[in-house]
Amino acid sequence: MNTERPKLVLSGSSSLQDDIASWKNHFEANGHDVIAAPDAWDDSKDFTKQLTDLYTAFYTAIDDCDVFFLMNEDKNGIEGYIGANGTAELIYATMLNLTKNKHIDIYIAKMPSKDVPAYDEVTSFLRTGWIQVYNPL
């Protein structure tokens, strides 16, 4: 019997720390190990080093996860906001499944607004079944 908890990467805007904490608590309470989540930006650290460390750790975690969850909360007046980094991470997880035969379950929190620049990509990924809108039952 496998008692290992699924490893989950929580993606989203680092400026939404309260939402990140809430989602992290939700997933941990429902049997997941959250192995990566956006940290608050530290303006006192060297920008280039911090960015390099962040990307390296985050994408390495995506390589190792069982579940990828994009917390696309409302932001800047846009429902289901997905920024450039969230889009890149979502595409990366999807491409790991397609090109490396990974079996990552990929979810977004909600359907994004048509104002989200990656709306067409997200809807095509949903149509193909590569990603799903999360339904916490």
KOLPA-841640 format. One record per atom (N, C-alpha, C, CB): z, x, y. Coordinates in steps of 0.05 Angstrom, whole numbers, plus 5000, padded with zeros to 4 digits. Atoms other than C-alpha are relative to their C-alpha. Glycine has a CB too. Layout:
N
ATOM     c3     c1     c2
ATOM      Z      X      Y
...
# end
This chain:
137
ATOM     c3     c1     c2
ATOM   5000   5017   4976
ATOM   5000   5000   5000
ATOM   5000   5018   5025
ATOM   5024   4981   5000
ATOM   5003   4985   4975
ATOM   4979   5028   5068
ATOM   5019   4988   5021
ATOM   4971   5001   5010
ATOM   4981   5010   4979
ATOM   5036   5021   5118
ATOM   4995   5011   5027
ATOM   5029   5005   4992
ATOM   5007   4987   4974
ATOM   5002   5060   5173
ATOM   4991   4978   5020
ATOM   4978   5021   4996
ATOM   5008   5019   4979
ATOM   4996   5021   5238
ATOM   4974   5008   5012
ATOM   5022   4999   5021
ATOM   5026   4994   4988
ATOM   4927   5016   5269
ATOM   5005   5015   5027
ATOM   4983   4975   5005
ATOM   4998   4984   4975
ATOM   4917   5067   5326
ATOM   4982   4987   5020
ATOM   4992   5030   4995
ATOM   5014   5015   4979
ATOM   4896   5033   5390
ATOM   4999   5017   5026
ATOM   5014   4974   5006
ATOM   5004   4988   4973
ATOM   4867   5062   5455
ATOM   4998   4976   5019
ATOM   4975   5018   5000
ATOM   4999   5020   4979
ATOM   4882   5019   5516
ATOM   4985   5012   5024
ATOM   5029   4992   5007
ATOM   5017   4990   4977
ATOM   4828   5029   5570
ATOM   5003   4980   5023
ATOM   4971   5004   4991
ATOM   5000   5017   4976
ATOM   4828   5002   5641
ATOM   5007   5016   5024
ATOM   5021   4978   4996
ATOM   4995   4987   4974
ATOM   4842   5018   5713
ATOM   5029   5011   5001
ATOM   4996   4980   5023
ATOM   4974   4988   4998
ATOM   4899   5067   5722
ATOM   5017   4990   5023
ATOM   4997   5031   5003
ATOM   4984   5011   4978
ATOM   4919   5031   5786
ATOM   5015   4975   4992
ATOM   4981   4994   5023
ATOM   4987   5025   5009
ATOM   4942   4971   5745
ATOM   5022   5006   4980
ATOM   4979   4981   4988
ATOM   4979   4991   5018
ATOM   5004   5002   5715
ATOM   5017   4978   4988
ATOM   5018   5020   5014
ATOM   4985   5023   5011
ATOM   5042   4936   5707
ATOM   4985   4986   4978
ATOM   5007   4980   5023
ATOM   5016   5012   5021
ATOM   4985   4906   5668
ATOM   4998   5018   4975
ATOM   4972   4994   5010
ATOM   5001   4981   5022
ATOM   4979   4969   5626
ATOM   5025   4999   4983
ATOM   4996   5029   5011
ATOM   4974   5002   5015
ATOM   5053   4965   5608
ATOM   5002   4974   4984
ATOM   5024   5002   5020
ATOM   4999   5026   5013
ATOM   5047   4892   5591
ATOM   4982   5000   4975
ATOM   4991   4978   5019
ATOM   5018   4999   5023
ATOM   4987   4902   5545
ATOM   5010   5020   4979
ATOM   4972   5009   5009
ATOM   4989   4980   5019
ATOM   5019   4964   5514
ATOM   5023   4987   4984
ATOM   5010   5025   5015
ATOM   4979   5014   5014
ATOM   5081   4923   5497
ATOM   4990   4979   4981
ATOM   5019   4987   5021
ATOM   5012   5020   5017
ATOM   5038   4867   5470
ATOM   4990   5012   4974
ATOM   4977   4986   5015
ATOM   5012   4988   5024
ATOM   5000   4912   5422
ATOM   5021   5014   4982
ATOM   4979   5020   5008
ATOM   4979   4987   5016
ATOM   5061   4952   5400
ATOM   5016   4979   4985
ATOM   5018   5017   5017
ATOM   4985   5022   5013
ATOM   5098   4887   5385
ATOM   4984   4986   4978
ATOM   5008   4979   5021
ATOM   5018   5012   5020
ATOM   5038   4865   5344
ATOM   4989   5020   4980
ATOM   4978   4985   5013
ATOM   5006   4982   5022
ATOM   5036   4925   5298
ATOM   4981   5023   5005
ATOM   4990   4985   4979
ATOM   5018   4978   4993
ATOM   4993   4976   5335
ATOM   5016   5024   5011
ATOM   4978   4991   5020
ATOM   4990   4976   4986
ATOM   5008   5048   5355
ATOM   4981   5005   5023
ATOM   5002   5024   4981
ATOM   5017   4994   4977
ATOM   4981   5057   5426
ATOM   5000   5030   5003
ATOM   5010   4985   5026
ATOM   5002   4971   4999
ATOM   4956   5128   5424
ATOM   4990   5011   5027
ATOM   4982   5010   4977
ATOM   5009   4992   4973
ATOM   4926   5130   5494
ATOM   4998   4975   5018
ATOM   4972   5014   4999
ATOM   5001   5020   4979
ATOM   4931   5089   5558
ATOM   4998   5014   5026
ATOM   5025   4980   4999
ATOM   5003   4987   4974
ATOM   4914   5104   5630
ATOM   5027   5006   5013
ATOM   4983   4983   5019
ATOM   4976   4992   4985
ATOM   4968   5142   5667
ATOM   4994   4997   5030
ATOM   5008   5029   4993
ATOM   5003   5000   4971
ATOM   4981   5135   5741
ATOM   4990   5027   5009
ATOM   5027   4992   5014
ATOM   5011   4975   4989
ATOM   4943   5187   5781
ATOM   5022   5014   5015
ATOM   4976   4994   5019
ATOM   4980   4983   4987
ATOM   4987   5244   5806
ATOM   4986   5017   5022
ATOM   5014   5018   4980
ATOM   5014   4987   4978
ATOM   4962   5266   5875
ATOM   5011   5029   5005
ATOM   5004   4984   5025
ATOM   4989   4973   4996
ATOM   5007   5328   5872
ATOM   4988   5021   4982
ATOM   5030   4999   4996
ATOM   5013   4981   5019
ATOM   4967   5359   5815
ATOM   4972   5006   5008
ATOM   5000   4988   4971
ATOM   5027   4991   4995
ATOM   4902   5397   5818
ATOM   4980   4979   4989
ATOM   4995   5028   4987
ATOM   5018   5021   5007
ATOM   4846   5345   5817
ATOM   4983   5007   4976
ATOM   4982   4993   5024
ATOM   5019   4993   5021
ATOM   4797   5382   5773
ATOM   5014   5004   4973
ATOM   4985   5026   5007
ATOM   4985   4996   5025
ATOM   4849   5403   5721
ATOM   5010   4973   4989
ATOM   5024   5019   5005
ATOM   4990   5025   5009
ATOM   4880   5334   5719
ATOM   4978   4982   4988
ATOM   5013   4985   5024
ATOM   5022   5015   5010
ATOM   4812   5301   5711
ATOM   4990   5010   4973
ATOM   4977   5000   5020
ATOM   5009   4987   5025
ATOM   4791   5350   5656
ATOM   5019   4993   4978
ATOM   4997   5030   5004
ATOM   4980   5006   5021
ATOM   4856   5341   5618
ATOM   4999   4970   4992
ATOM   5028   5007   5011
ATOM   5001   5029   5005
ATOM   4852   5265   5625
ATOM   4976   4993   4983
ATOM   4999   4984   5027
ATOM   5024   5007   5015
ATOM   4781   5259   5600
ATOM   5001   5012   4972
ATOM   4975   5010   5014
ATOM   4998   4988   5027
ATOM   4792   5308   5543
ATOM   5018   4985   4982
ATOM   5009   5030   5003
ATOM   4980   5014   5016
ATOM   4854   5273   5518
ATOM   4991   4971   4993
ATOM   5027   4999   5014
ATOM   5008   5028   5004
ATOM   4826   5203   5527
ATOM   4977   4997   4981
ATOM   4993   4987   5027
ATOM   5023   5002   5018
ATOM   4759   5214   5493
ATOM   5007   5010   4972
ATOM   4977   5016   5011
ATOM   4990   4991   5027
ATOM   4794   5252   5436
ATOM   5014   4977   4987
ATOM   5018   5025   5003
ATOM   4986   5023   5011
ATOM   4838   5191   5427
ATOM   4981   4979   4990
ATOM   5020   4989   5020
ATOM   5020   5020   5009
ATOM   4777   5145   5424
ATOM   4988   5009   4974
ATOM   4978   4997   5022
ATOM   5011   4990   5025
ATOM   4749   5190   5370
ATOM   5018   4993   4976
ATOM   4996   5030   5001
ATOM   4980   5003   5021
ATOM   4813   5179   5330
ATOM   5011   4972   4997
ATOM   5023   5019   5005
ATOM   4988   5027   5000
ATOM   4827   5105   5343
ATOM   4987   4981   4979
ATOM   4999   4987   5027
ATOM   5010   5022   5017
ATOM   4820   5044   5299
ATOM   4992   4976   5016
ATOM   5022   4991   4979
ATOM   5005   5022   4982
ATOM   4820   4995   5357
ATOM   4997   5011   5028
ATOM   5023   4979   4998
ATOM   5004   4993   4972
ATOM   4792   5003   5427
ATOM   5002   4974   5016
ATOM   4973   5014   5005
ATOM   4996   5024   4984
ATOM   4816   4952   5479
ATOM   4996   5007   5029
ATOM   5028   4988   4995
ATOM   5005   4997   4971
ATOM   4787   4949   5549
ATOM   5014   4978   5015
ATOM   4969   5000   5006
ATOM   4984   5018   4984
ATOM   4838   4916   5595
ATOM   4985   4994   5026
ATOM   5029   5012   5005
ATOM   5015   5006   4976
ATOM   4788   4887   5644
ATOM   5012   4977   5016
ATOM   4970   4994   4993
ATOM   4985   5020   4984
ATOM   4837   4851   5689
ATOM   4984   4996   5026
ATOM   5028   5010   5006
ATOM   5012   5006   4974
ATOM   4817   4820   5756
ATOM   5009   5022   5019
ATOM   5008   4972   5010
ATOM   4994   4979   4981
ATOM   4813   4873   5810
ATOM   4979   4999   5023
ATOM   4998   5028   4986
ATOM   5017   5000   4977
ATOM   4785   4877   5880
ATOM   4984   4974   5004
ATOM   4980   5023   4999
ATOM   5013   5027   4998
ATOM   4769   4802   5878
ATOM   4979   4995   4980
ATOM   4989   4998   5027
ATOM   5021   5003   5020
ATOM   4725   4811   5817
ATOM   5014   4993   4973
ATOM   4983   5026   4997
ATOM   4988   5009   5026
ATOM   4743   4772   5753
ATOM   4990   5018   4978
ATOM   4994   4971   4995
ATOM   5007   4984   5023
ATOM   4744   4815   5691
ATOM   4987   5027   5008
ATOM   4981   4985   4982
ATOM   5011   4975   4989
ATOM   4731   4879   5731
ATOM   4997   5022   4978
ATOM   5017   5010   5023
ATOM   5004   4976   5017
ATOM   4702   4938   5692
ATOM   4987   5021   5018
ATOM   4981   4994   4975
ATOM   5010   4978   4983
ATOM   4694   5003   5731
ATOM   4983   5019   4984
ATOM   5023   5015   5013
ATOM   5017   4980   5013
ATOM   4651   5063   5716
ATOM   5013   5013   4976
ATOM   4991   5021   5021
ATOM   4986   4986   5023
ATOM   4703   5098   5672
ATOM   5003   4981   4977
ATOM   5027   5011   5009
ATOM   4996   5019   5021
ATOM   4718   5035   5633
ATOM   4973   4994   4985
ATOM   5011   4973   5011
ATOM   5027   5004   5012
ATOM   4643   5024   5622
ATOM   4993   5023   4982
ATOM   4979   4996   5022
ATOM   5006   4976   5016
ATOM   4634   5095   5598
ATOM   5016   5001   4974
ATOM   5005   5026   5017
ATOM   4983   5000   5024
ATOM   4693   5090   5550
ATOM   4991   4979   4980
ATOM   5029   4996   5008
ATOM   5010   5022   5017
ATOM   4668   5023   5523
ATOM   4974   5008   4986
ATOM   4996   4975   5016
ATOM   5025   4992   5012
ATOM   4599   5051   5511
ATOM   5005   5023   4980
ATOM   4980   5010   5022
ATOM   4994   4978   5018
ATOM   4627   5114   5480
ATOM   5011   4990   4973
ATOM   5021   5020   5012
ATOM   4989   5011   5025
ATOM   4669   5075   5429
ATOM   4978   4985   4984
ATOM   5023   4980   5006
ATOM   5021   5014   5013
ATOM   4609   5031   5414
ATOM   4980   5019   4987
ATOM   4985   4982   5020
ATOM   5019   4980   5011
ATOM   4563   5091   5404
ATOM   5012   5015   4976
ATOM   4991   5019   5021
ATOM   4987   4988   5024
ATOM   4614   5123   5356
ATOM   4995   4983   4976
ATOM   5030   5004   5005
ATOM   5005   5018   5022
ATOM   4607   5061   5313
ATOM   4970   5001   4991
ATOM   5007   4971   5008
ATOM   5028   5001   5006
ATOM   4531   5063   5317
ATOM   4989   5026   4990
ATOM   4984   4991   5024
ATOM   5012   4974   5007
ATOM   4517   5137   5311
ATOM   5016   5017   4980
ATOM   4995   5016   5024
ATOM   4982   4984   5018
ATOM   4577   5165   5272
ATOM   5012   4983   4978
ATOM   5022   5013   5017
ATOM   4990   5018   5021
ATOM   4590   5105   5226
ATOM   5030   4997   5001
ATOM   4992   5011   4973
ATOM   4971   5006   4996
ATOM   4660   5096   5255
ATOM   5003   4970   4997
ATOM   5011   5010   5028
ATOM   4994   5029   5004
ATOM   4693   5028   5245
ATOM   5021   4992   5020
ATOM   5008   4994   4971
ATOM   4981   5006   4979
ATOM   4728   5019   5311
ATOM   4997   4970   5007
ATOM   4997   5018   5026
ATOM   5001   5028   4990
ATOM   4746   4946   5328
ATOM   5001   5002   5031
ATOM   5023   4983   4988
ATOM   5002   4997   4971
ATOM   4725   4940   5401
ATOM   5003   4973   5014
ATOM   4973   5013   5008
ATOM   4994   5025   4986
ATOM   4752   4886   5448
ATOM   5001   5005   5030
ATOM   5027   4989   4991
ATOM   4995   5001   4972
ATOM   4751   4868   5521
ATOM   5020   4977   5004
ATOM   4973   4996   5017
ATOM   4979   5020   4996
ATOM   4807   4826   5551
ATOM   4988   4973   5007
ATOM   5018   5009   5022
ATOM   5012   5025   4991
ATOM   4762   4774   5583
ATOM   4970   5004   5007
ATOM   5015   4988   5024
ATOM   5028   4999   4991
ATOM   4691   4757   5600
ATOM   4998   5009   5029
ATOM   4986   4972   4996
ATOM   5001   4990   4973
ATOM   4672   4796   5662
ATOM   4982   4982   5018
ATOM   4989   5028   5001
ATOM   5016   5013   4980
ATOM   4643   4766   5725
ATOM   4972   5012   5000
ATOM   5013   5001   5028
ATOM   5027   4989   4997
ATOM   4568   4773   5737
ATOM   4999   5021   5022
ATOM   4981   4977   5007
ATOM   4999   4980   4979
ATOM   4590   4816   5796
ATOM   5007   5028   4990
ATOM   5021   4992   5021
ATOM   4994   4974   5012
ATOM   4611   4872   5748
ATOM   4973   5014   4995
ATOM   5016   4996   4973
ATOM   5025   4986   5004
ATOM   4556   4925   5749
ATOM   4990   5002   4971
ATOM   5002   5027   5011
ATOM   5008   4997   5028
ATOM   4557   4932   5673
ATOM   4998   4973   4985
ATOM   5020   5018   4985
ATOM   5001   5027   5012
ATOM   4553   4856   5662
ATOM   4979   4997   4979
ATOM   4997   4979   5022
ATOM   5022   5003   5019
ATOM   4485   4859   5627
ATOM   5005   5015   4974
ATOM   4974   5009   5013
ATOM   4994   4985   5024
ATOM   4507   4914   5580
ATOM   5022   4987   4984
ATOM   5008   5029   5008
ATOM   4977   5012   5014
ATOM   4573   4880   5563
ATOM   4990   4974   4986
ATOM   5022   4993   5020
ATOM   5009   5025   5013
ATOM   4538   4813   5549
ATOM   4982   5006   4977
ATOM   4986   4982   5020
ATOM   5017   4993   5023
ATOM   4486   4847   5505
ATOM   5017   5011   4977
ATOM   4979   5021   5008
ATOM   4982   4990   5021
ATOM   4542   4883   5467
ATOM   5015   4977   4986
ATOM   5020   5020   5011
ATOM   4987   5024   5011
ATOM   4577   4816   5458
ATOM   4980   4984   4982
ATOM   5010   4981   5022
ATOM   5021   5014   5015
ATOM   4512   4783   5434
ATOM   4995   5013   4973
ATOM   4975   4998   5016
ATOM   5006   4986   5025
ATOM   4501   4836   5381
ATOM   5024   5001   4982
ATOM   4991   5028   5006
ATOM   4976   4998   5016
ATOM   4573   4832   5358
ATOM   5013   5027   4999
ATOM   4994   4991   4971
ATOM   4989   4973   5000
ATOM   4587   4904   5374
ATOM   5028   5000   5013
ATOM   4982   5019   5016
ATOM   4974   5003   4988
ATOM   4646   4883   5417
ATOM   5007   4970   5000
ATOM   5000   5011   5030
ATOM   4991   5028   5000
ATOM   4688   4819   5422
ATOM   5019   4996   5024
ATOM   5014   4993   4974
ATOM   4980   5007   4981
ATOM   4729   4783   5474
ATOM   5026   4996   4984
ATOM   4992   4974   5017
ATOM   4974   5001   5014
ATOM   4802   4790   5452
ATOM   5012   4972   5001
ATOM   5020   5020   5012
ATOM   4986   5026   5003
ATOM   4836   4727   5427
ATOM   5026   5005   4987
ATOM   4982   4979   4985
ATOM   4974   4993   5011
ATOM   4910   4740   5418
ATOM   5013   4979   4982
ATOM   5019   5007   5021
ATOM   4990   5021   5017
ATOM   4920   4677   5376
ATOM   5028   4993   5009
ATOM   5000   5007   4971
# end
